[in-house]
Amino acid sequence: MKNYMQVFNIIANLDMNVNESISFNTDFLEANVINILLLLSGLIYVLKEFLGSILVTRQEKVLLAIQESEERLRQANLRLSESEKQLAQTQIVITQIVKEAELTAQKVRQSILDQGKADVDKLISASKASIATAEIQIKQQIQLQITSLAIKRVTIQLQNQITPVLQTKIIDNNIAQLGGHL
């Protein structure tokens, strides 16, 4: 690199006549075409290495960036597949929960219906028992009233039909029956 800098300094320090005008020189030897070609080939050689190293560095950076991008893409694809698996598992769990909820709802519904039916049956049985008890009580009251009325009627008839003589005979007869058993 040091040599190239010296070549540039030499070219820069050449005495040039400022008063001369620029024109196309057809004389091959006077025009320094060889010097220009040598200078161009030197520049191409120097710039080739310089630009080549820059391009290689840039290419390495680009390749590294591509590799990093590919790695991030791979990791993103892995996370995506894991997320899809988790989603599928979650959907399975949700489906199971929904099925269990439906079964539980059906069981609760059936339980409520069965309990309601049992309650209705109990109410019907209790009502029948209450009606039967009420019927028995009413029958007993009717029997008591009928018995009471019959006793009153018989008592009235007996009072009208029993004379004091008949009453004395009944008492004596009863005493005689009791006397033998005492």
Backbone as ProteinMPNN parsed JSONL, in Angstrom:
{"seq_chain_A": "MKNYMQVFNIIANLDMNVNESISFNTDFLEANVINILLLLSGLIYVLKEFLGSILVTRQEKVLLAIQESEERLRQANLRLSESEKQLAQTQIVITQIVKEAELTAQKVRQSILDQGKADVDKLISASKASIATAEIQIKQQIQLQITSLAIKRVTIQLQNQITPVLQTKIIDNNIAQLGGHL", "coords_chain_A": {"N_chain_A": [[0.824, -1.186, 0.0], [2.02, 1.128, 0.688], [3.731, 1.61, -1.422], [1.982, 2.209, -3.473], [0.983, 4.618, -2.666], [3.208, 6.239, -2.938], [3.472, 6.224, -5.686], [1.221, 7.636, -6.44], [1.839, 10.132, -5.306], [4.063, 10.903, -6.805], [2.895, 11.173, -9.324], [1.213, 13.28, -8.807], [2.978, 15.375, -8.327], [4.189, 16.076, -10.713], [5.49, 18.337, -13.119], [3.441, 20.403, -14.741], [2.521, 22.198, -17.541], [0.578, 24.9, -17.21], [-0.309, 26.607, -19.057], [-0.603, 25.286, -21.403], [-2.899, 23.964, -23.722], [-5.616, 21.638, -23.652], [-5.615, 18.93, -25.754], [-6.174, 16.505, -28.305], [-3.69, 14.224, -28.788], [-2.141, 12.649, -31.395], [0.154, 11.282, -31.628], [1.57, 8.428, -30.63], [3.722, 7.823, -28.891], [4.38, 10.275, -27.753], [2.112, 10.915, -26.336], [2.011, 9.52, -23.995], [0.646, 7.143, -23.615], [1.293, 4.634, -22.842], [2.156, 5.04, -20.255], [-0.235, 5.875, -19.131], [-1.793, 3.577, -19.473], [-0.354, 1.827, -17.863], [-0.709, 3.091, -15.418], [-3.501, 2.897, -15.193], [-3.801, 0.096, -15.112], [-2.439, -0.428, -12.744], [-4.094, 0.969, -10.941], [-6.43, -0.465, -11.261], [-5.58, -2.933, -10.303], [-4.945, -2.289, -7.629], [-7.356, -1.21, -6.72], [-8.936, -3.373, -7.161], [-8.149, -5.249, -5.229], [-8.667, -3.738, -2.928], [-11.407, -2.996, -3.206], [-12.312, -5.569, -3.522], [-11.809, -6.715, -1.007], [-13.523, -5.164, 0.532], [-15.947, -5.859, -0.662], [-15.964, -8.593, -0.096], [-16.086, -8.517, 2.687], [-18.535, -7.238, 2.965], [-20.128, -9.133, 1.69], [-19.804, -11.264, 3.487], [-21.058, -10.148, 5.728], [-23.652, -9.9, 4.73], [-24.249, -12.598, 4.22], [-24.069, -13.546, 6.848], [-26.173, -12.108, 7.972], [-28.253, -13.224, 6.486], [-28.09, -15.879, 7.371], [-28.666, -15.477, 10.083], [-31.257, -14.527, 9.797], [-32.45, -16.775, 8.662], [-32.158, -18.519, 10.815], [-33.738, -17.214, 12.738], [-36.158, -17.446, 11.376], [-36.434, -20.224, 11.389], [-36.634, -20.657, 14.161], [-38.95, -19.198, 14.621], [-40.741, -20.711, 13.102], [-40.621, -23.072, 14.581], [-41.707, -22.157, 17.023], [-44.209, -21.487, 16.032], [-45.181, -24.015, 15.246], [-45.22, -25.253, 17.755], [-47.064, -23.608, 19.021], [-49.295, -24.156, 17.441], [-49.648, -26.845, 18.106], [-50.23, -26.552, 20.825], [-52.585, -25.103, 20.556], [-54.181, -27.008, 19.293], [-54.264, -28.939, 21.329], [-55.521, -27.423, 23.289], [-57.974, -26.995, 22.048], [-58.898, -29.613, 22.039], [-59.146, -30.029, 24.79], [-61.066, -28.088, 25.356], [-63.187, -29.1, 23.874], [-63.629, -31.478, 25.291], [-64.359, -30.401, 27.769], [-66.707, -29.091, 27.05], [-68.265, -31.304, 26.291], [-68.364, -32.663, 28.747], [-69.67, -30.727, 30.236], [-72.135, -30.681, 28.925], [-72.997, -33.308, 29.466], [-73.113, -33.156, 32.252], [-75.052, -31.187, 32.513], [-77.227, -32.543, 31.411], [-77.45, -34.623, 33.275], [-77.993, -33.142, 35.597], [-80.371, -31.965, 34.828], [-81.953, -34.253, 34.466], [-81.847, -35.2, 37.066], [-83.137, -33.13, 38.405], [-85.654, -33.362, 37.217], [-86.307, -35.965, 38.085], [-86.275, -35.563, 40.849], [-88.303, -33.677, 41.038], [-90.432, -35.241, 40.143], [-90.444, -37.164, 42.163], [-91.046, -35.5, 44.308], [-93.6, -34.648, 43.53], [-94.878, -37.123, 43.567], [-94.666, -37.656, 46.323], [-96.185, -35.53, 47.289], [-98.65, -36.224, 46.187], [-99.065, -38.674, 47.476], [-99.085, -37.776, 50.131], [-101.29, -36.096, 49.966], [-103.298, -37.952, 49.352], [-103.144, -39.473, 51.657], [-103.861, -37.533, 53.513], [-106.465, -36.989, 52.645], [-107.6, -39.51, 53.034], [-107.325, -39.712, 55.802], [-108.878, -37.52, 56.524], [-111.328, -38.429, 55.534], [-111.737, -40.656, 57.211], [-111.9, -39.371, 59.688], [-114.142, -37.802, 59.251], [-116.035, -39.803, 58.814], [-115.976, -40.984, 61.356], [-116.897, -38.854, 62.886], [-119.424, -38.587, 61.792], [-120.472, -41.093, 62.478], [-120.352, -40.844, 65.247], [-122.159, -38.753, 65.614], [-124.447, -39.917, 64.539], [-124.698, -42.071, 66.292], [-125.01, -40.702, 68.661], [-127.363, -39.318, 68.132], [-129.041, -41.534, 67.787], [-128.929, -42.652, 70.346], [-130.117, -40.611, 71.824], [-132.641, -40.593, 70.719], [-133.483, -43.182, 71.321], [-133.371, -42.974, 74.042], [-135.32, -41.053, 74.5], [-137.54, -42.422, 73.518], [-137.522, -44.566, 75.283], [-137.98, -43.287, 77.671], [-140.477, -42.42, 77.239], [-141.833, -44.837, 77.029], [-141.204, -46.397, 79.259], [-142.426, -47.243, 82.292], [-142.853, -46.58, 85.834], [-143.143, -49.052, 87.115], [-142.167, -50.887, 85.282], [-139.608, -50.054, 85.203], [-138.654, -50.694, 87.727], [-138.758, -53.447, 87.645], [-136.763, -53.978, 85.705], [-134.497, -53.068, 87.016], [-134.425, -54.764, 89.239], [-134.086, -57.179, 87.976], [-131.58, -56.855, 86.794], [-130.007, -56.565, 89.06], [-130.243, -59.063, 90.112], [-128.965, -60.556, 88.249], [-126.371, -59.634, 88.528], [-125.804, -60.297, 91.113], [-125.315, -63.007, 91.199], [-122.844, -63.251, 90.074], [-121.036, -61.914, 91.572]], "CA_chain_A": [[0.0, 0.0, 0.0], [2.945, 2.255, 0.757], [4.227, 1.818, -2.793], [0.92, 2.842, -4.263], [0.901, 6.017, -2.248], [4.35, 6.929, -3.543], [3.174, 6.394, -7.103], [0.253, 8.741, -6.535], [2.532, 11.396, -4.993], [4.91, 11.239, -7.961], [2.022, 11.649, -10.396], [0.663, 14.561, -8.409], [4.034, 16.391, -8.319], [4.715, 16.312, -12.049], [5.343, 19.705, -13.593], [2.586, 20.508, -15.91], [2.359, 23.573, -17.992], [-0.795, 25.303, -17.087], [-0.653, 27.382, -20.231], [-0.894, 24.43, -22.544], [-4.312, 23.6, -23.799], [-5.87, 20.207, -23.744], [-5.99, 18.535, -27.11], [-5.935, 15.093, -28.576], [-2.386, 14.022, -29.419], [-2.191, 11.409, -32.144], [1.44, 10.598, -31.544], [1.416, 7.422, -29.597], [4.807, 7.91, -27.931], [4.333, 11.548, -27.047], [0.888, 11.022, -25.55], [2.192, 8.733, -22.78], [-0.428, 6.162, -23.524], [1.806, 3.5, -22.088], [2.106, 5.429, -18.833], [-1.651, 5.888, -18.709], [-2.222, 2.177, -19.368], [0.268, 1.285, -16.658], [-1.406, 3.702, -14.272], [-4.836, 2.288, -15.116], [-3.687, -1.296, -14.658], [-2.094, -0.355, -11.314], [-5.304, 1.366, -10.2], [-7.368, -1.602, -11.282], [-5.053, -3.953, -9.407], [-5.083, -1.81, -6.247], [-8.773, -1.097, -6.392], [-9.513, -4.707, -7.17], [-7.927, -5.829, -3.909], [-9.354, -2.909, -1.934], [-12.852, -3.199, -3.373], [-12.567, -6.999, -3.302], [-11.893, -6.97, 0.434], [-14.775, -4.536, 0.997], [-17.057, -6.686, -1.139], [-15.944, -9.854, 0.663], [-16.606, -8.186, 4.025], [-19.982, -6.979, 2.799], [-20.756, -10.428, 1.384], [-19.836, -12.022, 4.738], [-22.1, -9.552, 6.557], [-24.939, -10.268, 4.132], [-24.444, -14.025, 4.486], [-24.351, -13.672, 8.283], [-27.537, -11.61, 8.165], [-29.16, -14.241, 5.918], [-28.084, -17.018, 8.285], [-29.425, -15.075, 11.27], [-32.668, -14.48, 9.4], [-32.902, -18.154, 8.518], [-32.266, -19.073, 12.17], [-34.948, -16.624, 13.335], [-37.295, -18.07, 10.692], [-36.543, -21.593, 11.915], [-37.167, -20.559, 15.521], [-40.347, -18.76, 14.511], [-41.506, -21.875, 12.644], [-40.734, -23.974, 15.733], [-42.697, -21.579, 17.941], [-45.51, -21.606, 15.384], [-45.644, -25.4, 15.346], [-45.552, -25.485, 19.164], [-48.324, -22.899, 19.277], [-50.369, -24.917, 16.78], [-49.873, -28.031, 18.932], [-50.933, -26.101, 22.032], [-53.946, -24.753, 20.14], [-54.906, -28.264, 19.073], [-54.512, -29.522, 22.644], [-56.517, -26.582, 23.947], [-59.265, -27.282, 21.426], [-59.327, -30.926, 22.538], [-59.589, -29.829, 26.175], [-62.325, -27.333, 25.304], [-64.214, -30.037, 23.413], [-63.925, -32.366, 26.415], [-65.076, -29.619, 28.779], [-68.065, -28.874, 26.538], [-68.982, -32.584, 26.397], [-68.621, -32.907, 30.163], [-70.688, -29.762, 30.666], [-73.42, -31.148, 28.39], [-73.39, -34.479, 30.249], [-73.485, -32.684, 33.591], [-76.339, -30.489, 32.373], [-78.263, -33.569, 31.229], [-77.616, -35.307, 34.559], [-78.67, -32.215, 36.51], [-81.754, -31.84, 34.339], [-82.655, -35.5, 34.796], [-81.954, -35.238, 38.527], [-84.195, -32.184, 38.787], [-86.926, -33.973, 36.813], [-86.572, -37.088, 38.985], [-86.611, -35.001, 42.167], [-89.639, -33.088, 40.895], [-91.39, -36.347, 40.074], [-90.515, -37.735, 43.513], [-91.781, -34.535, 45.135], [-95.013, -34.723, 43.129], [-95.387, -38.388, 44.104], [-94.815, -37.468, 47.778], [-97.345, -34.656, 47.51], [-99.851, -37.005, 45.877], [-99.24, -39.629, 48.574], [-99.481, -37.018, 51.321], [-102.668, -35.639, 49.739], [-104.165, -39.12, 49.489], [-103.191, -39.827, 53.077], [-104.655, -36.501, 54.187], [-107.862, -37.221, 52.26], [-108.042, -40.728, 53.721], [-107.464, -39.363, 57.224], [-110.062, -36.656, 56.636], [-112.51, -39.288, 55.351], [-111.908, -41.448, 58.43], [-112.377, -38.473, 60.743], [-115.531, -37.425, 58.926], [-116.864, -40.992, 59.075], [-116.086, -41.144, 62.808], [-117.794, -37.802, 63.388], [-120.792, -38.94, 61.367], [-120.889, -42.224, 63.309], [-120.618, -40.334, 66.599], [-123.413, -37.993, 65.587], [-125.55, -40.878, 64.346], [-124.827, -42.808, 67.552], [-125.554, -39.765, 69.654], [-128.779, -39.109, 67.795], [-129.766, -42.777, 68.06], [-129.056, -42.792, 71.805], [-131.114, -39.63, 72.275], [-133.961, -41.058, 70.269], [-133.844, -44.362, 72.119], [-133.619, -42.492, 75.402], [-136.627, -40.402, 74.492], [-138.552, -43.475, 73.365], [-137.571, -45.344, 76.512], [-138.59, -42.47, 78.709], [-141.906, -42.387, 76.968], [-142.401, -46.178, 77.127], [-140.927, -47.052, 80.539], [-143.233, -46.804, 83.418], [-142.108, -46.859, 87.058], [-143.22, -50.478, 87.429], [-141.25, -51.551, 84.357], [-138.276, -49.615, 85.587], [-138.323, -51.451, 88.926], [-138.503, -54.815, 87.202], [-135.478, -54.003, 84.999], [-133.449, -52.897, 88.02], [-134.376, -55.992, 90.029], [-133.557, -58.218, 87.096], [-130.142, -56.582, 86.639], [-129.352, -56.835, 90.351], [-130.226, -60.495, 90.265], [-127.907, -61.075, 87.367], [-125.107, -59.236, 89.1], [-125.639, -60.98, 92.388], [-124.786, -64.323, 90.996], [-121.466, -63.166, 89.554], [-120.183, -61.248, 92.532]], "C_chain_A": [[0.88, 1.267, 0.0], [3.463, 2.599, -0.636], [3.179, 2.537, -3.644], [0.803, 4.315, -3.924], [2.055, 6.826, -2.867], [4.101, 7.196, -5.026], [2.201, 7.546, -7.276], [0.909, 10.085, -6.261], [3.394, 11.84, -6.17], [4.045, 11.801, -9.073], [1.489, 13.026, -10.059], [1.703, 15.674, -8.512], [4.649, 16.649, -9.694], [4.475, 17.761, -12.45], [4.509, 19.695, -14.84], [2.511, 21.976, -16.272], [0.897, 23.899, -17.978], [-1.24, 26.029, -18.343], [-0.971, 26.52, -21.435], [-2.357, 24.078, -22.536], [-4.443, 22.104, -23.968], [-6.316, 19.919, -25.163], [-5.63, 17.077, -27.289], [-4.639, 14.967, -29.368], [-2.405, 12.666, -30.099], [-0.876, 10.657, -32.113], [1.397, 9.686, -30.318], [2.483, 7.569, -28.517], [4.767, 9.204, -27.146], [3.14, 11.635, -26.101], [0.97, 10.267, -24.232], [1.057, 7.735, -22.555], [0.029, 4.979, -22.704], [1.745, 3.801, -20.599], [0.666, 5.391, -18.308], [-2.161, 4.47, -18.542], [-1.645, 1.517, -18.133], [-0.428, 1.819, -15.405], [-2.788, 3.089, -14.091], [-4.759, 0.855, -14.611], [-3.303, -1.339, -13.19], [-3.302, 0.002, -10.473], [-6.297, 0.21, -10.132], [-6.894, -2.67, -10.314], [-5.265, -3.549, -7.952], [-6.554, -1.781, -5.85], [-9.458, -2.458, -6.345], [-9.356, -5.339, -5.784], [-8.708, -5.063, -2.843], [-10.856, -3.137, -2.004], [-13.225, -4.657, -3.134], [-12.706, -7.301, -1.82], [-13.163, -6.348, 1.014], [-15.975, -5.39, 0.594], [-17.12, -8.016, -0.389], [-16.509, -9.614, 2.065], [-18.111, -7.978, 3.962], [-20.733, -8.285, 2.543], [-20.854, -11.267, 2.661], [-20.937, -11.496, 5.658], [-23.49, -9.936, 6.051], [-25.247, -11.73, 4.401], [-24.774, -14.271, 5.959], [-25.781, -13.213, 8.589], [-28.56, -12.613, 7.632], [-29.24, -15.441, 6.85], [-28.876, -16.701, 9.554], [-30.925, -15.033, 10.97], [-33.24, -15.876, 9.261], [-33.08, -18.807, 9.888], [-33.511, -18.527, 12.878], [-36.203, -17.216, 12.702], [-37.515, -19.48, 11.215], [-37.136, -21.575, 13.326], [-38.628, -20.119, 15.502], [-41.231, -19.908, 14.045], [-41.68, -22.883, 13.771], [-41.784, -23.458, 16.724], [-44.097, -21.681, 17.356], [-46.043, -23.025, 15.509], [-46.009, -25.751, 16.787], [-46.881, -24.822, 19.51], [-49.499, -23.633, 18.647], [-50.689, -26.182, 17.572], [-50.65, -27.653, 20.189], [-52.372, -25.735, 21.702], [-54.772, -26.007, 19.945], [-55.233, -28.928, 20.408], [-55.585, -28.736, 23.391], [-57.901, -26.837, 23.368], [-59.794, -28.637, 21.872], [-59.865, -30.785, 23.953], [-60.93, -29.098, 26.2], [-63.462, -28.247, 24.871], [-64.612, -30.986, 24.539], [-64.732, -31.639, 27.483], [-66.519, -29.401, 28.338], [-68.884, -30.159, 26.662], [-69.338, -32.883, 27.845], [-69.71, -31.972, 30.683], [-72.072, -30.199, 30.171], [-73.919, -32.36, 29.171], [-73.852, -34.076, 31.645], [-74.836, -31.99, 33.542], [-77.47, -31.499, 32.212], [-78.526, -34.298, 32.541], [-78.367, -34.423, 35.544], [-80.134, -32.077, 36.115], [-82.56, -33.077, 34.718], [-82.849, -35.614, 36.306], [-83.072, -34.321, 39.009], [-85.558, -32.768, 38.422], [-87.297, -35.129, 37.738], [-86.983, -36.583, 40.368], [-88.003, -34.378, 42.131], [-90.713, -34.165, 40.871], [-91.56, -36.978, 41.448], [-91.297, -36.807, 44.436], [-93.273, -34.569, 44.816], [-95.635, -36.003, 43.677], [-95.603, -38.284, 45.617], [-96.033, -36.611, 48.082], [-98.647, -35.412, 47.25], [-100.129, -37.993, 47.007], [-99.712, -38.922, 49.832], [-100.923, -36.541, 51.18], [-103.641, -36.789, 49.898], [-104.293, -39.519, 50.951], [-104.034, -38.811, 53.845], [-106.134, -36.686, 53.896], [-108.416, -38.441, 52.985], [-108.265, -40.45, 55.202], [-108.697, -38.5, 57.427], [-111.333, -37.474, 56.478], [-112.797, -40.092, 56.615], [-112.466, -40.581, 59.55], [-113.838, -38.09, 60.506], [-116.461, -38.603, 59.194], [-117.075, -41.189, 60.573], [-117.029, -40.101, 63.396], [-119.236, -38.11, 63.026], [-121.316, -40.089, 62.229], [-121.224, -41.76, 64.727], [-121.936, -39.568, 66.634], [-124.612, -38.925, 65.435], [-125.799, -41.64, 65.642], [-125.457, -41.928, 68.611], [-127.037, -39.524, 69.403], [-129.599, -40.364, 68.099], [-129.974, -42.965, 69.56], [-130.105, -41.814, 72.327], [-132.524, -40.097, 71.923], [-134.426, -42.259, 71.108], [-134.171, -43.928, 73.538], [-134.994, -41.843, 75.489], [-137.729, -41.454, 74.388], [-138.676, -44.291, 74.653], [-138.243, -44.551, 77.628], [-140.112, -42.421, 78.508], [-142.543, -43.766, 77.217], [-142.185, -46.799, 78.521], [-141.779, -46.372, 81.634], [-142.454, -47.112, 84.68], [-142.143, -48.337, 87.415], [-142.232, -51.214, 86.557], [-139.814, -51.219, 84.737], [-137.835, -50.432, 86.81], [-138.013, -52.888, 88.545], [-137.131, -54.921, 86.545], [-134.352, -53.913, 86.014], [-133.316, -54.178, 88.823], [-133.755, -57.12, 89.207], [-132.047, -58.051, 86.945], [-129.409, -56.888, 87.936], [-129.241, -58.338, 90.532], [-129.149, -61.099, 89.399], [-126.554, -60.742, 87.945], [-124.824, -60.008, 90.389], [-125.007, -62.327, 92.2], [-123.324, -64.283, 90.561], [-120.53, -62.532, 90.584], [-119.686, -62.235, 93.496]], "O_chain_A": [[0.543, 2.296, -0.585], [3.61, 3.774, -0.971], [3.522, 3.397, -4.456], [0.555, 5.151, -4.793], [1.866, 7.975, -3.269], [4.465, 8.248, -5.553], [2.363, 8.355, -8.19], [0.577, 11.076, -6.911], [3.444, 13.027, -6.491], [4.41, 12.795, -9.7], [1.331, 13.86, -10.951], [1.336, 16.821, -8.763], [5.599, 17.427, -9.777], [3.424, 18.339, -12.172], [4.837, 19.063, -15.845], [2.448, 22.858, -15.414], [0.085, 23.258, -18.646], [-2.431, 26.058, -18.655], [-1.562, 27.006, -22.4], [-2.974, 23.915, -21.484], [-3.509, 21.41, -24.369], [-7.232, 20.541, -25.702], [-4.87, 16.504, -26.508], [-4.5, 15.519, -30.459], [-2.658, 11.648, -29.455], [-0.813, 9.502, -32.536], [1.218, 10.111, -29.177], [2.17, 7.45, -27.332], [5.1, 9.208, -25.961], [3.191, 12.395, -25.134], [0.053, 10.375, -23.418], [0.592, 7.533, -21.433], [-0.753, 4.389, -21.958], [1.346, 2.964, -19.789], [0.4, 4.936, -17.196], [-2.88, 4.177, -17.587], [-2.321, 0.757, -17.44], [-0.695, 1.075, -14.461], [-3.2, 2.794, -12.969], [-5.563, 0.446, -13.774], [-3.789, -2.198, -12.454], [-3.521, -0.585, -9.413], [-6.911, -0.054, -9.098], [-7.698, -3.252, -9.585], [-5.709, -4.357, -7.136], [-6.939, -2.265, -4.786], [-10.417, -2.67, -5.602], [-10.308, -5.893, -5.235], [-9.332, -5.661, -1.967], [-11.499, -3.434, -0.997], [-14.301, -4.957, -2.615], [-13.599, -8.043, -1.41], [-13.803, -6.937, 1.885], [-16.892, -5.617, 1.384], [-18.207, -8.507, -0.083], [-17.307, -10.406, 2.567], [-18.859, -8.481, 4.801], [-21.811, -8.52, 3.089], [-21.875, -11.913, 2.895], [-21.656, -12.27, 6.289], [-24.386, -10.254, 6.833], [-26.371, -12.074, 4.768], [-25.635, -15.087, 6.286], [-26.5, -13.847, 9.362], [-29.606, -12.827, 8.245], [-30.326, -15.967, 7.096], [-29.65, -17.525, 10.041], [-31.748, -15.451, 11.784], [-34.366, -16.142, 9.682], [-34.033, -19.557, 10.103], [-34.243, -19.271, 13.531], [-37.194, -17.462, 13.389], [-38.652, -19.886, 11.457], [-38.021, -22.367, 13.65], [-39.442, -20.616, 16.28], [-42.349, -20.067, 14.535], [-42.746, -23.482, 13.914], [-42.633, -24.213, 17.199], [-45.061, -21.928, 18.079], [-47.213, -23.228, 15.837], [-46.987, -26.46, 17.026], [-47.716, -25.403, 20.204], [-50.572, -23.726, 19.243], [-51.854, -26.557, 17.7], [-51.601, -28.334, 20.574], [-53.281, -26.023, 22.48], [-55.924, -26.074, 20.375], [-56.344, -29.422, 20.603], [-56.451, -29.317, 24.046], [-58.886, -26.891, 24.104], [-60.999, -28.801, 22.064], [-60.909, -31.346, 24.286], [-61.82, -29.449, 26.974], [-64.561, -28.189, 25.421], [-65.795, -31.269, 24.724], [-65.678, -32.196, 28.039], [-67.444, -29.511, 29.143], [-70.041, -30.128, 27.08], [-70.457, -33.299, 28.148], [-70.565, -32.376, 31.472], [-73.058, -30.1, 30.901], [-75.101, -32.449, 29.503], [-74.849, -34.587, 32.155], [-75.671, -32.181, 34.426], [-78.54, -31.339, 32.799], [-79.677, -34.564, 32.889], [-79.266, -34.887, 36.244], [-81.022, -32.073, 36.967], [-83.681, -32.982, 35.217], [-83.895, -36.071, 36.769], [-83.85, -34.676, 39.895], [-86.504, -32.687, 39.205], [-88.455, -35.266, 38.132], [-87.915, -37.104, 40.98], [-88.785, -34.527, 43.07], [-91.765, -34.025, 41.495], [-92.677, -37.293, 41.858], [-92.108, -37.26, 45.245], [-94.109, -34.525, 45.718], [-96.757, -35.995, 44.184], [-96.609, -38.768, 46.134], [-96.809, -36.904, 48.991], [-99.621, -35.266, 47.989], [-101.269, -38.14, 47.448], [-100.617, -39.394, 50.52], [-101.69, -36.571, 52.143], [-104.697, -36.629, 50.511], [-105.376, -39.855, 51.431], [-104.823, -39.179, 54.716], [-106.967, -36.557, 54.793], [-109.54, -38.426, 53.485], [-109.256, -40.888, 55.786], [-109.466, -38.703, 58.366], [-112.309, -37.251, 57.194], [-113.945, -40.201, 57.044], [-113.379, -40.986, 60.27], [-114.651, -38.059, 61.429], [-117.55, -38.425, 59.74], [-118.174, -41.513, 61.022], [-117.843, -40.396, 64.27], [-120.15, -37.925, 63.83], [-122.468, -40.066, 62.663], [-122.206, -42.191, 65.331], [-122.728, -39.715, 67.564], [-125.64, -38.761, 66.092], [-126.944, -41.836, 66.05], [-126.329, -42.363, 69.363], [-127.853, -39.525, 70.325], [-130.717, -40.272, 68.607], [-131.045, -43.381, 70.001], [-130.901, -42.174, 73.194], [-133.456, -40.003, 72.722], [-135.578, -42.342, 71.536], [-135.108, -44.429, 74.159], [-135.736, -42.064, 76.446], [-138.734, -41.377, 75.094], [-139.776, -44.661, 75.065], [-138.992, -45.108, 78.431], [-140.897, -42.386, 79.455], [-143.714, -43.827, 77.59], [-142.959, -47.676, 78.906], [-141.809, -45.156, 81.823], [-141.469, -47.846, 84.613], [-141.174, -48.82, 88.002], [-141.52, -52.091, 87.046], [-138.918, -52.05, 84.592], [-136.668, -50.82, 86.869], [-137.08, -53.48, 89.088], [-136.404, -55.878, 86.81], [-133.35, -54.615, 85.884], [-132.199, -54.637, 89.064], [-132.978, -57.92, 89.729], [-131.317, -59.042, 86.969], [-128.298, -57.419, 87.907], [-128.24, -58.828, 91.056], [-128.494, -62.063, 89.796], [-125.645, -61.565, 87.837], [-123.67, -60.322, 90.681], [-124.199, -62.734, 93.034], [-122.639, -65.295, 90.705], [-119.312, -62.633, 90.437], [-118.937, -61.884, 94.408]]}, "name": "protein", "num_of_chains": 1, "seq": "MKNYMQVFNIIANLDMNVNESISFNTDFLEANVINILLLLSGLIYVLKEFLGSILVTRQEKVLLAIQESEERLRQANLRLSESEKQLAQTQIVITQIVKEAELTAQKVRQSILDQGKADVDKLISASKASIATAEIQIKQQIQLQITSLAIKRVTIQLQNQITPVLQTKIIDNNIAQLGGHL"}
